[in-house]
């Protein structure tokens, strides 16, 4: 299954056009009466925005085609389990139309018209619901899940020999104990092999382990250093724990680790800036570094002001449209140049930096 990162990167590669590109985010969760709440928003907002363009213009024609296609898609193609939806469309740009259906919720309806896809909220969802692996196991079974955006997107189940109960003592008991240890070791090695393959294939950066006290130490002993470095927590969960409970417990663990890493990431940005090295802070310096392709990781506060900076704050050669959404511009430029984006939940960490900064690949 294609990852959200791949989707965002493809959308970030969209070349700006002279026609309006629709970015529509919808909360698909039903209301208290079990009814969908997005129809009225879509109908009203699309009509109102389209009406601002002259009749007969290429912009209006493109929007009218997009609106019709969006309404048709919403009436026939949305799966019942979707809690969120993002649609990007521009009929005048070779029929561009991309949809992302999400089990993760979109907090509110939003509609943007710009010269390229609006990716801030999609990148924010990826940060809130990252792709990671969860391993729940006992001495002879393992359930490996790959979660992203609040749903299982992959995984594997392993079942191995379960040693029979042995009541005799003495030499026979020692042989049985060695056999049991060998069975556990074989099981742990198989789990690690499968996990390593999934981590490599899926580009996974975080792993959560969960299981009983008997098998977890054996499993950890078999982890390569690369896998061990990706383990963010070890939980106590029964092999029979329902999937939705596994998801919630492991997602909480990943988010807790991310919150701890936020402070370290911001500190590295500030240290790099203070030393005149691989760190910049503020809108002007960050935009300039993005324009030059220097940024390795963009860090941006979740409460960053979505506004156009004053002309004096813009670096030379950077000309932003009058209606630019600055946070989205920063995120889109970062993804278009292969930089990662980290959203900082604790806004106070970036207050002194103006809410945004970056770690650099190189200095000039």
C-alpha positions in Angstrom: 0.0 0.0 0.0 1.4 3.4 -0.9 2.4 5.5 2.0 1.1 9.0 2.7 4.7 10.2 2.4 4.8 9.1 -1.2 1.4 10.8 -1.9 2.6 14.1 -0.3 5.9 14.0 -2.3 4.0 13.4 -5.5 1.7 16.4 -4.8 4.6 18.5 -3.8 6.1 17.9 -7.2 3.0 19.5 -8.9 4.2 22.5 -10.9 2.3 25.8 -10.0 -0.2 26.7 -12.7 -2.1 29.9 -13.7 -5.4 28.1 -13.0 -7.0 27.6 -9.5 -6.1 24.3 -7.9 -8.7 23.0 -5.4 -7.5 21.6 -2.1 -10.6 20.3 -0.2 -10.3 18.8 3.3 -13.4 17.2 4.7 -14.4 15.8 8.1 -16.4 12.7 7.1 -17.4 11.7 10.6 -21.2 11.6 11.1 -23.0 14.0 13.5 -25.0 13.0 16.6 -27.9 11.9 14.3 -25.5 9.7 12.2 -25.7 12.1 9.3 -22.9 13.3 7.1 -22.1 17.0 7.5 -20.0 17.8 4.5 -22.6 18.2 1.7 -23.8 21.7 2.5 -20.2 22.9 2.9 -19.1 21.5 -0.4 -22.1 22.8 -2.3 -22.0 26.3 -0.8 -18.3 26.9 -0.7 -17.5 25.6 -4.2 -20.3 27.7 -5.7 -19.2 30.8 -3.8 -15.5 30.5 -4.8 -16.3 29.7 -8.4 -18.6 32.8 -8.7 -15.6 35.1 -8.0 -14.2 34.3 -11.4 -15.6 35.8 -14.6 -18.1 33.8 -16.6 -16.5 32.2 -19.6 -13.0 32.5 -18.2 -10.6 29.5 -18.2 -10.4 29.6 -14.4 -14.2 29.4 -14.0 -14.5 26.6 -16.6 -11.9 24.6 -14.8 -13.5 25.1 -11.4 -17.0 24.1 -12.7 -15.6 20.9 -14.1 -13.8 20.2 -10.8 -16.9 20.9 -8.8 -19.0 18.4 -10.8 -16.3 15.7 -10.6 -16.0 16.3 -6.8 -19.7 16.0 -6.2 -19.9 12.8 -8.3 -16.9 11.3 -6.4 -18.5 12.1 -3.0 -21.8 10.5 -3.9 -20.3 7.3 -5.3 -16.7 6.6 -4.3 -16.3 7.3 -0.6 -15.9 4.2 1.6 -18.2 4.2 4.7 -15.3 3.8 7.1 -13.6 7.1 6.0 -13.3 9.7 8.7 -11.4 12.2 6.6 -10.9 13.1 3.0 -8.6 15.3 1.0 -9.3 16.1 -2.7 -6.9 18.0 -5.0 -8.2 18.9 -8.4 -7.5 21.2 -11.4 -9.4 20.1 -14.6 -7.5 22.7 -16.6 -4.1 21.1 -15.7 -4.6 17.9 -17.7 -7.5 16.7 -15.6 -5.5 16.6 -12.4 -7.5 14.9 -9.7 -6.1 13.2 -6.6 -8.0 11.8 -3.5 -6.8 10.6 -0.2 -9.3 8.8 2.0 -8.4 8.6 5.6 -9.5 6.5 8.7 -7.9 9.3 10.7 -10.2 12.3 11.3 -9.8 15.7 9.6 -10.7 18.2 12.3 -12.8 20.5 10.1 -13.8 21.3 6.6 -11.4 23.5 4.6 -11.3 24.7 1.0 -8.3 26.4 -0.6 -7.8 27.7 -4.1 -4.2 28.3 -5.0 -1.8 27.7 -7.8 -0.7 24.3 -6.4 -2.0 21.7 -3.9 -2.3 22.9 -0.2 -0.3 20.3 1.7 0.0 21.7 5.2 -2.9 19.7 6.7 -1.9 16.5 4.9 1.6 16.8 6.3 0.2 17.6 9.7 -1.9 14.4 9.6 1.2 12.4 8.7 2.9 13.8 11.8 0.0 13.0 14.0 -0.5 9.5 12.6 2.9 8.3 11.4 3.7 5.0 9.8 5.2 2.6 12.4 5.4 -1.1 13.2 3.9 -2.7 16.3 4.9 -6.3 17.4 2.7 -8.2 19.8 4.1 -11.6 20.7 4.3 -14.5 23.1 6.5 -17.5 23.1 5.1 -19.1 20.0 3.0 -16.5 18.2 3.5 -13.0 16.9 1.3 -10.4 15.3 3.2 -7.6 13.4 1.2 -4.6 12.5 2.1 -1.7 10.2 -0.1 1.3 11.2 -0.5 4.6 9.5 -3.2 7.3 9.7 -5.2 5.4 12.3 -5.5 2.1 10.5 -3.6 -1.1 9.7 -1.9 -0.8 6.3 0.2 -4.0 6.5 1.6 -6.7 8.7 2.3 -10.4 9.2 1.2 -13.2 11.6 3.7 -15.9 12.8 2.8 -19.1 14.6 5.5 -21.6 15.7 5.9 -24.7 17.8 4.6 -24.6 21.4 6.6 -26.8 23.7 4.5 -29.4 25.5 4.3 -29.3 29.3 6.9 -31.5 31.0 6.5 -32.7 34.6 9.6 -34.9 35.0 12.7 -33.6 36.8 16.4 -34.2 36.7 18.3 -34.7 33.5 15.1 -34.9 31.5 13.9 -31.6 32.9 17.2 -29.9 31.8 16.8 -31.3 28.3 13.3 -30.0 28.2 14.4 -26.6 29.4 17.1 -26.4 26.7 14.5 -27.5 24.1 12.2 -24.7 25.2 14.9 -22.1 25.1 15.8 -23.2 21.6 12.2 -23.0 20.5 11.9 -19.5 21.9 15.1 -18.5 20.2 14.0 -19.8 16.9 10.7 -18.0 17.2 12.4 -14.7 18.2 14.8 -15.0 15.2 11.9 -15.5 12.8 10.0 -12.6 14.2 13.1 -10.3 13.9 13.7 -11.5 10.3 10.1 -10.7 9.3 10.2 -7.3 11.2 13.4 -6.3 9.5 12.0 -7.1 6.1 8.8 -5.0 6.8 10.9 -2.1 8.2 13.0 -2.1 5.1 10.2 -2.4 2.6 7.9 0.1 4.3 10.5 2.7 5.3 9.5 2.5 9.0 11.3 4.6 11.5 9.5 3.6 14.7 8.9 0.2 16.3 6.9 -0.6 19.4 7.3 -4.0 21.0 4.7 -5.6 23.3 4.5 -9.0 24.9 5.2 -11.1 28.0 8.3 -11.1 30.2 9.5 -14.4 28.9 9.9 -13.7 25.2 10.7 -10.0 25.1 14.3 -10.3 26.4 15.0 -13.1 23.9 13.6 -11.0 21.1 15.6 -7.9 22.0 18.8 -9.9 22.1 18.2 -10.8 18.4 17.5 -7.3 17.2 20.1 -5.8 14.9 21.5 -2.4 16.1 19.5 -0.7 13.3 16.2 -2.3 14.5 17.1 -1.7 18.2 17.6 2.0 17.5 14.0 2.2 16.1 12.3 0.8 19.2 10.5 3.6 21.0 8.8 1.6 23.8 8.1 -1.9 25.2 4.6 -2.5 26.4 2.8 -5.3 28.2 0.0 -6.5 25.9 -1.5 -10.0 25.6 -1.2 -11.7 22.2 -5.1 -11.7 22.0 -5.4 -7.9 22.5 -7.9 -6.6 20.0 -6.4 -4.7 17.1 -8.0 -1.3 18.0 -6.5 -1.5 21.5 -3.1 -2.4 20.1 -3.4 0.7 17.8 -4.3 3.1 20.6 -1.7 1.9 23.0 1.2 1.8 20.5 0.2 5.2 18.9 0.2 6.8 22.4 3.7 5.4 22.8 4.9 6.7 19.5 3.4 10.2 20.2 5.0 10.3 23.6 8.4 9.6 22.1 7.9 12.2 19.4 7.1 14.8 22.1 10.4 14.0 23.8 12.2 14.3 20.5 10.7 17.7 19.7 12.7 19.4 22.4 15.9 17.7 21.2 15.2 18.7 17.6 14.6 22.3 18.4 17.7 22.4 20.5 19.8 21.1 17.6 18.3 23.8 15.4 19.1 26.5 17.9 22.6 25.2 18.6 23.3 25.1 14.8 22.0 28.7 14.5 23.9 30.0 17.5 27.2 28.5 16.2 26.7 29.8 12.7 26.5 26.2 11.5 23.8 23.8 10.3 20.8 25.6 11.7 18.6 28.6 10.8 15.6 30.3 12.5 12.9 32.7 11.4 10.9 33.1 8.2 13.5 34.9 6.1 16.4 32.6 6.8 14.3 29.4 6.5 12.7 30.5 3.2 16.2 31.4 1.8 17.5 28.0 2.9 14.6 26.2 1.3 15.0 28.1 -1.9 18.7 27.0 -2.1 17.8 23.4 -1.3 19.8 23.5 1.9 17.1 22.3 4.3 17.3 18.7 5.6 14.5 19.1 8.2 11.9 21.9 8.6 10.7 22.4 12.1 7.5 24.4 12.4 5.2 25.2 15.4 1.7 23.8 15.2 0.4 27.3 15.9 2.5 29.1 13.4 0.8 32.2 12.0 -0.7 31.5 8.6 0.1 34.9 7.0 2.2 36.6 4.4 5.4 38.0 5.8 6.3 41.6 5.4 8.4 42.3 2.3 11.4 43.0 4.4 11.2 39.5 5.8 11.6 37.9 2.4 15.0 36.8 1.1 16.1 38.2 -2.3 14.5 36.5 -5.3 11.6 35.0 -3.3 8.4 36.5 -4.6 5.3 35.1 -2.9 1.7 35.6 -4.2 -0.4 38.1 -2.3 -2.7 35.4 -1.0 0.0 32.9 0.0 -0.5 30.7 3.1 3.0 31.0 4.5 2.9 27.8 6.6 1.8 25.8 3.5 4.4 27.4 1.4 7.1 26.4 3.8 5.9 22.8 4.0 5.4 22.4 0.3 8.9 23.8 -0.5 10.4 21.4 2.1 8.7 18.4 0.6 9.5 19.4 -2.9 13.2 19.5 -2.1 13.2 16.2 -0.2 13.3 17.7 3.3 11.4 16.2 6.2 8.8 18.2 8.1 8.5 18.1 11.9 5.6 19.8 13.7 6.4 21.0 17.2 3.5 20.5 19.5 4.8 22.7 22.3 4.8 26.1 20.7 6.9 27.7 23.4 9.9 25.7 22.2 10.0 27.8 19.0 8.8 31.1 20.3 12.3 32.6 20.3 12.8 31.4 16.7 9.6 33.0 15.3 7.8 29.7 15.1 9.9 28.2 12.4 13.5 27.0 11.7 15.5 24.3 9.9 18.4 21.9 10.2 20.6 22.2 7.1 22.3 19.7 4.8 25.2 22.1 4.2 26.3 25.6 4.7 27.4 28.2 2.1 
